[in-house]
Amino acid sequence: MDVMADYRYTVLFEQDEDGAIIASCPALPGCSSYGLTQEEAVANIKEAMALAIDDLRERGEPIPVDRIYTEAIDIAV
């Protein structure tokens, strides 16, 4: 029986030169996706993250813990 669990991970978003939004989850190596809008990128990365975690479970590997934090820092130059 599969046990559901909640996970929280940092996701990084970047806009490419064509305007697409690239989303990646550093705690889940290789887990990235994209969308033409922010909403689409979020939906797609959530699906990719769920698939990555399911794959780790099926292989009996540990689920990584997110050890990344972010902070916006203002600087004046």
Beta strands, then each sheet from edge to edge (+ up, - down):
strand 1: 12-15
strand 2: 21-24
strand 3: 32-35
sheet 1: 1+ 2- 3+
end
